[in-house]
Amino acid sequence: MKSMSNRLFLTFMLLLGTILAVLMIVIGQLFPVYIKQYNEQATTEIRTSMDQVINERKMDLTKEDQEALYAAQAMERDESLLNYVRARLYGVLAILFTITLILIAIISRYMIRNFTAPIDNVTDTALELAKGNYRARAQENEHERMIPLSHSINILARNLQDITTIREVEEERLKTLIENMGSSLMMIGREGNISIVNRVFLERFGMQLDDVQGKVFRTIGLPKSLEQFIDHVFLTEMPYRQQIKMEVQQELYNKEVYGAPVIGDHGRWLGVVIVMHDITELVRLEQIRKDFVANVSHELRTPITSIKGFSETLLDGAYKDEKMLISFLEIIYKESNRLQMLIQDLLELSKIEQHGFTVNIMPMGLQDVLIRGAELTAPRLDEKNMSFQVDIERDVQVMGDANRIIQIVTNLITNAITYSPENTTVSIRLKENETHGIIEIEDQGIGIEKHEIPRVFERFYRVDRARSRNSGGTGLGLAIVKHLVEAHHGRIQVESEVGIGTKMIVMIPKN
């Protein structure tokens, strides 16, 4: 902003220079008048002097001679005097002009600088504020006339800085709240494009931010039930709450979804916000609370009824028939074993589900575990005249608890044998990728309907209840398997086709 001060100074100096030049010209024009008056006075004095000299020397001169003498004397004196006076006058005028101009320049420069410096400072401060630098301040000098303007600018700067600080703090709080809230959040613009999602949403649906940001919500693969809920909020433009059951990555989740329109200034409709609370665990616990007694009593009723019925028959006299006695005792023994297995599985599942349950993780190879699991289940395989097909190219090292992984493998192989017809094959494969060791157990059994796949890991859930119960199953094996896999920070997936078979895929982390 120095240019304004320089322009003002140059303008002022040009004006003063012009005034001084005009003044000098006027003085130069008056110079001949002053010389003429001086010459007349000097001529009179010379005449008087020459007359006195002629009278003293008694010189006899005619009037014409005296006039000629006066004229010659005056002409010589006028010419030399005029040149001398002119030179001195112009010199003096030049010196005075220069001195005056320098003094005026110094004084005016000082005055202009004092006058424009506060304006320049205020202008620079205003430009910094316009750039977003709200820490800029104008100088405040109590001797300056511009102090009210500087003070006002500083008050504005402080207010803007306070507002910016408050806004940044609020934005940081809002961002922290959105990212760390336990519920999934999604904000959708009026055109259906997703503008905001939080970390929980991305984790729940297994997505990346780049796959979601700015995309239309119908194109990112959300569950149909959730899309219908969002459509309802868009159509009604009213707050809406609903509990939705949705399938994500072959698992069923219960969500309490709340949607509301986002209204901006002047009542402008900006879009909708969707908040999803995961109530899967609450629903599960509520369902367990309701179904536990019914399920356990149902599972216990058959062996207890059998034991009680055959015991009463024996007490009524059937024990006297040795053949019938042995048959009934075998049934009682079988049912008691089944009862024992059910109680053991319930205790095992209860232990695994307890808070703080951990497994003893250490480096281990999966090859020996698969071989051991096959050996333990071989007798049941022989009973149905089935065979193993093992595909293990090399051992895979993972971080896991060998005993718990053997439990996982034997449960899965037992299920494969139970749900497969005779003279079929159970395939066992060992693979790996960059991050996980992969166990695949595939049967040629009855398969699982697609809508039943997310439920196979529930307690007491059976795809074929009659076959599972007749085989002695408790309906808790896959629930135990799922908890053990999750305790290893791994994943389990199911691929199945009805009438063709089922493949269980277990992934255990390497590190």
Summary of the structure (lengths in Angstrom):
residues: 511
radius of gyration: 54.8
end to end distance: 63.8
largest distance: 205.3
contacts: 1406
relative contact order: 0.05
helix: 62%
strand: 17%
